[in-house]
Amino acid sequence: MDRPIGVFDSGIGGLNVLHKCAALLKNESFIYLADYAAMPFGEKSEDEVRRIAVKNAERLVEMNCKAIVVACNTATAVGIEEIRRLFPNIISIGLEPAVKPCVSELTGGYAVALVTPATAKSRRFNELMSVYGDNTVAVRCPSLAKSIEDNIFSLENIRAEVYDILSGYRGAEAVVLGCSHYSYISNMIKDYYGGKVKIYDGADALALNLKRRLEWEYLISDCAERSIRFYSTKRKFGQ
């Protein structure tokens, strides 16, 4: 099957997800859509995020994608169910905070889940926390995703902001990255804890889930050559 897999996020955050998926699915073609016009998702209302998520899914469906990867925790938490309802014949996989595996591996301490305000308020995330979130503190991080986006080539500029967020949780044993953008500061988080904290990112589980779904639907590509195309809204990708 030669149709591409569509991946979307508000900016560069989802590139980590794209990398994980492309590394696991070596014969698949991908389309990456960065919705800069709506950046950041995590500070908007649920209705607005849901509308944005559906619009991006529509764009990818129009580009003949066989699967949609929602490479954003906020868009997944708020919009994945609506995407699946509107496009029942398209595989839709979302990025979710790795709270469950994190908690299962705690050795007596507690975990911190860094999330956007919109994710923190969402029903989906709160249900996840109520079932699996024992010994986990959800920490809202207003503006952090945008700070990462704006300083992607000079992340040292936001070290103080990251450390300030973590300052109330010095005793944490693990940190869950609840936004795709946060993968870019994982080393900074480790630095804060002196390398003694474990980082959990849902991108690996997403890639595995995508592979299983494609296999189940007999949609795995066997093409010798593939392409990875990049698109964005509002401005040229990478600027």
N, C-alpha and C positions, 0 to 999 in steps of 0.2 A: 504494500500500500504506500503510494508515493505522496499522499497529502501531508502537509506539514502539521506540526504541533504548535499552537499559539500560546505565548506566554505574555502576561501583562503585569505591570506594576506602575507606580506613580513616577518612577525615575530609574535611577541606577540600582536601587535595592534588589530588584529581582534578577539582576545579572548573576548573582551567586546561585540562585535557583536554576537559572538557565544553564550555568556551568555544570551543576550536579546532574541535571537531566541529560545534557548532551554527552557528558562523560559516560553515563550508564547506557545510553541508547545511541550507540555509535553510528547507526545507519539511518537515523531519523533526521529529517529537515525541520528547522524551527523558524518561527517568526517571533521576534521580540518587539513588543509595543510598550514604549515608555510614555505614559500620559502626563507629560509635563504641564499641560494646561490645567490639570486638576490637582497638581502637587501642592500640599501634602494631603493624602486621604485621611490620615489619622486625626485631624483636627476639625473634620466636617461632621455634620449631623448624619444619623443613620440613613435617612431618606436620601440625602445627597450622595452618600457613598454607594448606596444600592443602585441609584440611577447611573452613577459613573461606572460601576462594575458591569452593569448590564450593557451599557454603551460600548465598553471595550470588548466585551464578549461578542457583541454584534459585529464589531469591526473584524474580529478574527474569524468569525463564521463566514462573513462575506469574502474573506481571503481563502476560503475553502479549507480551513483547519479541521482536522479530524479529532482533535482534543484541545481543550482549553486548560491552561495552567494559571490559576490565580496566584501569582507570586507575591502576595501581600496578605499579611495576617488580618488587617482591618477589612479589606475587601472580601476576604474569605468569611470572616466572622459575620459580616453584615449582608453580603450579597450572593454567596455561593448557592444558597437554596433557591433564590430567584433565578439565577443562571440555569440551574438544573431544571427548573420548572419550564422555563422558556425554550430551552434547547435540549429536550430529553434524548435526542439521538446523538448528542455530542458528549464525549467523555469530558467531565469537568472535575479537576483535582485542585484542591485548595491548600494553602500553606497555613498551618496551625502551630501555636506554641507547643514545644515538646515537653509539656508539663508531666504527662503520664510517665514517660521513661525516666525523666529527671527524678521524680519523687520515688520511683521504685529503686533507685540506686543511692538514695541518701543514706548516710551512715550515722544518723543521729542529729545532724544539723538541720538547717532550713535552707530553702531556695528562694531566690528572687526572680520574679518574672517581669522583665522590662517590656511594657506595652504602651501603645498609643492611647490617648484618651478615648477615642472611638471604640477601640478593641476592648478597653477596660469596661465600658458601659454595655457592650453587646451581650445579648442573651446567650449566644453560642459560647463565648468565652467564660461567662459566669457559670454556665452548666458544666463546662470542662473543669473549672476550678472546684465546683461543689462536689464532683465525683472523684477527681484525682488530685486536687490541690492541697491536700494535707501538708502542713509544714511549708507552704509556699506563700510568699507575700507578693501581691501584684503591685507594681510600681508604675504609676503613670508618668510618661516622659513627654510632656508638651514641647513641641518644637525641635526635639532631638533629631528626628528623621530629616527635617529640613536643614538643620545645621550640618548633618553629615553630607547631604546632597550638595549644599553650598560650599563645603570645604573638602570635597572628596580628594583633592590633590594637595591638601594642607591640613590633614586631620589633627595635627598637633595643636591647631588653633582651638579645638574644642575639648582638649584634654581636661581643662578645668571644669567645663560643663558636665562632662561624663563623671568625673570624680565627685562633683557636688551631688549628683543623683545617687551615687553609690555610698555616700558618706554616712547615711543613716543605717547602713546594712553591712557594717564591717565584718560581722561574724558569719556571713553567708557561706554556705558550703558549695553552692552551685548557682549559676545564673542561666535563666532561660531567655533566649533572644526572641521576643514577641513581635518583632518587626523585621522585615527583610533587610532594611537599611542597617540594622544593628550588627550584621555580620562583619561590617567594615571596621567596627571598633572592638572586636573580640579580643585582639591582642592588648588593647588599651585596658580593657576590663581585667584581663589576666594580670597586667602590670599592677593595677590597683591592689589586687589581692596577693601580690608577690608570687604569682604563678600557682597558688594553692587552691584555686577555684576551678570547677569543671564547667565548661560552657555547653549548652544544649541548643542546637539549631534544628528546626523542623525540615530543612531543605533536603537532607538525606532521606528521610522517611517519605517525603513527597515524591522524590525521584523513584524510589522503589515502588510506591503505590501506583505511579503512572505506568511504570513498566508492567506491573501485574495486570492492570486494567487493559492495556493495549494487547497483551498476550491473551487475556480472557476473551476479548472481542475479535481476535484474529486480525489485528490492525498493525502488527509489528512490520516495519519496513525491512526489506532485504536489499535495498539499493546499494550499489557500490560507491556511489557519490551522493553527497548531501549538501544542503545549503543552510546557512543561518543568516536570515535577513533582519535588519533593524529598522524600526519605524518609531516616530514620536509625534506627539501633538504639540502645537504652538511654536516649537523651535527645533532646529536641527539637532538630531541625536548627538550627544557628546559635548554640547556647548552649554 
